[in-house]
């Protein structure tokens, strides 16, 4: 069979230097523009309707009246109203805290700060986590430092990243956990890698397939590290108030099944496969049937091929986004990880034109997805997942030469 032609990458140092300079320049200008917009949001708009108000509400509730009241919506509404009325009179509507209780405990020190002070501290933490996650990943690519800087800057100016920082969301911790996991895995430290992946548990619904990927690939040490962190978090919360887990499940499970009315996700479901099928008029039984079939297909793909670790890791992240019960625009920043992992084959001249077209299209759709119909964004994620589920030869002309994850023998 005739092989797919790879993209021919110029080896001329001058052309390479110009491309790197263009990337650094574009990234720097983008960051300056984003910083100016961030300052405007803080000083002029007074943080109008930022998502962080839900996290700050949780921190205040944990401080008083206590963890046991965390998932009582009337309590959240009362505390959040007292916060919002001091900043945005007339703009109040409940934005419920639906993340796990251990995140609320982590946020507790922010209750000692004003809302704006807590927002700045949390945004800086997530900004640092996201940048570190990208750098940890890109530093494994074996490219020159200037090129690493260019790719890092281009990842930072991706609009979902800006949205994450502006909204005060916790996705920066997920990016840090994913970057640490990848770097430690290819360096042969699976147990520590799995423990580092525990950072991503701040939003467990966005990493549904990652634990399963570890099991399918028989990376038992990494899975053990992740499970140990998860159990530690569960036990730590239960030691304070075991009933809070009951409240968490009662509040979030109906929403995950898309039978809850109103308050929680709204249009967020339109960015995932279940929401896309709903827009197409599919009944609930058919939507969940497709959901189960898609999940099984992704897992069978991982199991049936001796695929490079990069592909299965990317597929697990994208598949988790597609299969998540709900995803907001800022959560799409996680798609930057599989996007960046496809760069080394392009640099080495191994990428097919399909990969280049796909990566260009994905970057455009997610960069301007906030202006596009949500169904277009959801369809793009589904298409990208389908392509990665196919044989690696559809997007690369030769096996990846980067260090694969060590094959951990079954215990």
C-alpha positions in Angstrom: 0.0 0.0 0.0 1.3 3.4 -0.9 2.3 5.4 2.2 0.9 8.8 3.0 3.3 11.6 2.1 4.8 13.4 5.0 4.9 17.2 5.2 8.3 18.4 4.1 9.7 20.7 6.7 12.5 23.0 5.6 15.8 22.3 7.3 17.3 25.8 6.5 18.3 27.4 9.8 17.2 30.8 8.5 13.7 29.7 7.8 13.5 27.9 11.1 14.8 31.0 13.0 12.2 33.2 11.3 9.4 30.8 12.2 10.5 30.7 15.8 10.8 34.5 15.9 7.3 34.8 14.4 5.9 32.5 17.0 7.6 34.4 19.9 6.5 37.7 18.5 2.9 36.6 18.0 2.8 35.0 21.4 4.2 38.1 23.1 1.8 40.5 21.4 -1.1 38.2 22.3 0.0 38.1 26.0 0.2 41.9 26.1 -3.3 42.2 24.7 -4.6 39.6 27.1 -2.9 41.2 30.1 -4.6 44.6 29.1 -8.0 42.9 28.9 -7.4 41.2 32.2 -6.6 44.5 33.9 -9.8 46.0 32.4 -11.9 43.2 33.8 -10.5 43.8 37.2 -10.3 47.6 37.4 -13.1 48.7 35.1 -15.6 45.8 35.0 -15.1 44.9 38.7 -14.9 41.2 37.9 -18.5 41.2 36.6 -20.0 37.7 36.8 -16.7 35.8 36.9 -17.1 32.1 37.7 -14.8 32.4 40.6 -17.7 33.6 42.7 -18.8 30.0 43.1 -15.4 28.9 44.4 -15.2 31.9 46.7 -18.7 31.1 47.9 -17.5 27.6 48.8 -14.5 29.0 50.7 -16.7 31.3 52.7 -19.2 28.4 53.5 -16.3 26.1 54.7 -15.2 29.0 57.0 -18.7 29.5 58.3 -21.2 27.8 58.7 -19.0 24.8 57.9 -18.3 22.0 55.4 -21.6 20.2 56.2 -23.5 23.1 54.5 -21.4 23.2 51.4 -23.9 21.6 49.0 -27.1 23.1 50.3 -28.3 25.4 47.6 -30.1 27.8 49.9 -26.9 28.3 51.9 -24.9 28.9 48.7 -27.5 31.4 47.5 -27.4 33.3 50.7 -23.6 33.5 50.9 -23.2 34.3 47.3 -25.8 37.0 47.3 -23.8 38.7 50.1 -20.7 38.6 47.9 -22.3 39.7 44.7 -24.4 42.6 46.0 -21.2 44.3 47.1 -19.8 44.2 43.6 -22.5 43.8 40.9 -25.8 45.1 42.2 -28.7 43.9 40.0 -26.6 41.1 38.3 -27.1 38.3 40.8 -28.0 34.8 39.8 -26.8 31.7 41.6 -23.7 30.0 40.2 -23.6 26.8 42.2 -20.4 25.2 43.5 -20.5 21.6 42.1 -16.8 20.7 42.4 -15.6 18.0 44.9 -15.4 19.0 48.6 -11.7 18.7 48.9 -11.3 21.6 46.4 -13.5 23.7 48.8 -11.1 22.8 51.7 -8.1 23.8 49.5 -9.9 27.1 48.8 -10.6 27.8 52.5 -7.7 30.2 53.1 -9.1 32.5 50.4 -12.0 33.3 52.6 -9.7 35.4 54.7 -9.2 37.8 51.7 -11.6 40.1 50.0 -13.3 38.8 46.8 -11.0 40.7 44.5 -7.9 39.8 46.5 -9.0 36.1 46.5 -9.7 36.3 42.8 -6.2 37.7 42.0 -4.5 35.1 44.2 -6.4 32.2 42.7 -6.0 33.5 39.1 -2.2 33.8 39.6 -2.0 30.3 41.0 -3.9 28.8 38.0 -1.9 30.9 35.6 1.3 29.6 37.0 0.0 26.1 37.1 -1.1 26.2 33.4 2.2 27.7 32.2 4.2 25.2 34.2 2.1 22.4 32.8 2.7 23.5 29.2 6.4 24.0 29.8 6.8 20.5 31.5 5.2 19.0 28.4 7.0 21.0 25.8 10.4 20.6 27.5 10.3 16.9 26.6 10.1 17.6 22.8 13.8 17.7 22.2 13.7 21.0 20.4 15.8 24.2 21.0 15.0 26.5 23.9 13.7 29.3 21.6 11.3 26.9 19.9 10.1 25.7 23.3 9.4 29.3 24.3 7.5 30.0 21.0 5.2 27.0 21.5 4.6 27.8 25.1 3.6 31.4 24.3 1.3 30.2 21.5 -0.4 27.8 24.0 -0.8 30.6 26.5 -2.5 32.9 24.0 -5.1 30.3 23.1 -8.4 31.9 24.0 -9.6 29.0 26.3 -6.5 29.6 28.4 -7.3 33.3 28.7 -10.9 32.5 29.6 -9.7 30.1 32.3 -7.7 32.8 33.9 -10.3 35.5 33.5 -13.0 33.3 35.0 -10.8 32.2 37.9 -11.3 28.5 37.1 -9.2 25.6 38.4 -8.2 24.2 35.1 -4.6 25.4 35.6 -4.2 22.8 38.3 -5.4 20.2 35.8 -2.8 21.3 33.2 -0.1 21.1 35.8 -1.1 17.6 36.8 -1.3 16.5 33.2 2.1 18.0 32.4 3.7 16.4 35.4 2.2 13.1 34.7 3.5 13.1 31.1 7.0 14.2 32.0 7.4 11.7 34.9 5.9 8.9 32.9 8.4 9.2 30.0 11.2 9.5 32.6 10.2 6.1 34.1 8.7 7.3 37.4 5.2 5.8 37.0 4.1 5.8 40.7 5.0 9.5 41.2 3.4 10.3 37.8 0.1 8.7 38.9 0.2 10.7 42.1 0.9 13.9 40.2 -2.1 13.1 38.0 -4.1 13.5 41.3 -4.0 17.2 40.7 -6.5 16.7 37.9 -9.0 15.4 40.4 -10.1 19.0 41.1 -12.5 18.3 38.1 -12.8 14.6 38.0 -15.5 14.6 35.3 -12.9 16.0 32.8 -10.5 13.0 33.2 -13.0 10.1 33.0 -10.8 8.0 30.6 -7.4 8.6 32.1 -7.6 6.0 34.9 -9.1 3.6 32.4 -6.2 4.3 30.0 -3.7 3.4 32.7 -5.5 0.1 33.3 -5.8 -0.7 29.6 -2.1 -0.1 29.1 -1.3 -2.1 32.2 0.5 0.9 33.8 -0.4 -0.4 37.3 2.1 1.6 39.2 0.8 4.9 37.8 -2.8 3.7 38.5 -1.9 2.9 42.0 -0.4 6.3 42.6 -3.6 8.0 41.3 -5.9 5.7 43.3 -3.8 6.4 46.4 -4.2 10.1 46.0 -8.0 9.8 45.3 -8.5 7.6 48.4 -6.5 10.0 50.5 -8.7 12.9 49.4 -11.9 10.9 50.1 -10.7 9.9 53.5 -9.4 13.4 54.4 -12.9 14.9 53.7 -14.7 12.0 55.4 -12.7 12.5 58.5 -14.0 16.1 58.8 -17.6 15.3 57.7 -18.6 12.1 55.9 -22.1 13.4 55.1 -20.6 16.0 52.8 -20.0 13.3 50.2 -23.7 12.4 50.3 -24.6 16.1 49.6 -22.1 16.2 46.8 -23.5 13.1 45.1 -27.1 14.2 45.5 -26.4 17.5 44.0 -24.1 16.5 41.1 -25.4 13.1 40.0 -28.7 14.2 38.6 -26.9 16.9 36.7 -24.4 14.5 35.3 -27.3 12.4 34.0 -28.9 15.5 32.5 -32.1 15.2 34.5 -31.6 18.2 36.8 -33.6 21.3 36.1 -32.0 24.7 35.5 -29.3 26.0 37.7 -26.1 24.0 36.9 -24.9 23.6 33.4 -27.2 25.3 30.9 -25.5 25.5 27.5 -22.3 23.8 28.8 -23.8 20.4 27.7 -23.8 21.7 24.1 -20.0 21.4 24.0 -20.0 17.6 24.5 -21.3 14.6 22.6 -24.4 14.2 24.7 -25.4 17.8 24.1 -24.6 17.6 20.4 -26.9 14.5 20.1 -29.6 16.4 22.1 -29.4 19.3 19.6 -29.9 16.8 16.8 -33.1 15.6 18.4 -31.9 12.2 19.7 -34.0 10.8 22.6 -32.2 10.1 25.9 -31.9 6.4 25.4 -30.2 6.9 22.0 -27.9 9.6 23.4 -26.7 7.3 26.2 -26.4 4.4 23.8 -24.0 6.4 21.6 -22.2 7.6 24.7 -21.5 4.0 25.9 -20.6 2.9 22.3 -18.1 5.8 21.9 -16.5 5.0 25.3 -16.2 1.3 24.5 -14.8 2.1 21.0 -12.1 4.4 22.4 -11.0 1.8 25.0 -10.9 -1.0 22.4 -8.7 1.3 20.2 -6.3 1.6 23.1 -6.3 -2.1 23.8 -6.1 -3.4 20.2 -3.1 -1.5 19.0 0.4 -1.1 20.4 0.1 2.6 19.9 2.6 5.3 21.0 1.9 6.6 24.5 1.4 10.1 23.1 -1.6 8.9 21.1 -3.3 7.1 23.9 -2.7 9.9 26.3 -4.1 12.5 23.8 -7.0 10.2 23.1 -7.8 9.8 26.8 -7.9 13.6 27.3 -10.0 14.3 24.2 -12.3 11.3 24.9 -12.8 12.6 28.4 -13.8 16.0 27.1 -16.2 14.5 24.5 -17.8 12.1 27.0 -18.0 14.5 30.0 -21.5 15.3 31.2 -20.8 19.0 30.8 -17.9 21.2 29.7 -17.6 24.9 29.6 -15.5 26.9 27.1 -12.6 27.4 29.5 -12.3 23.6 30.0 -11.3 23.3 26.4 -7.9 24.5 27.4 -7.2 20.8 28.2 -7.3 20.2 24.4 -4.0 22.1 24.3 -2.2 19.0 25.7 -3.1 16.7 22.8 -2.6 19.6 20.4 0.9 20.2 21.6 1.7 16.5 21.6 1.2 16.4 17.9 3.9 19.0 17.3 7.1 16.7 17.4 6.1 14.7 14.3 5.6 18.0 12.4 9.0 19.3 13.6 10.6 16.0 12.5 8.9 16.0 9.1 6.8 12.9 9.9 3.4 14.5 9.9 0.9 14.0 7.0 -1.1 16.8 5.6 -4.1 15.5 7.4 -2.4 16.2 10.8 -1.4 19.7 9.8 -4.9 20.5 8.5 -6.5 19.0 11.6 -4.3 20.9 14.0 -4.8 24.1 12.1 -8.5 23.6 12.1 -8.7 22.7 15.7 -6.7 25.7 16.8 -9.0 28.0 14.8 -12.2 26.5 16.0 -11.2 26.5 19.7 -9.6 29.9 19.4 -12.8 31.4 18.1 -15.2 28.8 19.4 -16.8 31.4 21.8 -18.1 33.1 18.6 -19.2 29.9 16.8 -22.3 27.7 17.3 -21.6 25.4 20.1 -22.4 22.4 18.0 -19.5 23.2 15.7 -17.1 23.1 18.6 -18.6 19.8 19.8 -18.4 18.3 16.3 -14.8 19.4 16.0 -13.9 17.6 19.3 -15.7 14.5 18.2 -13.9 14.5 14.8 -10.5 15.0 16.4 -11.2 12.0 18.7 -12.2 9.8 15.8 -9.0 10.7 13.9 -6.9 9.9 16.9 -8.8 6.6 17.4 -7.7 5.5 13.9 -4.3 4.0 13.1 -1.4 6.4 13.8 -0.4 6.1 10.1 -3.4 8.4 9.3 -1.5 11.3 10.8 2.1 10.3 10.9 4.2 8.7 8.1 6.6 6.9 10.5 6.4 5.6 14.1 6.9 8.3 16.7 10.6 8.3 17.8 10.0 10.2 21.1 10.4 8.2 24.2 7.4 6.0 24.8 6.0 5.3 28.2 7.7 2.3 29.8 5.6 -0.8 29.6 4.8 -1.7 33.2 4.3 -5.4 33.6 1.1 -6.5 35.2 1.4 -7.0 39.0 
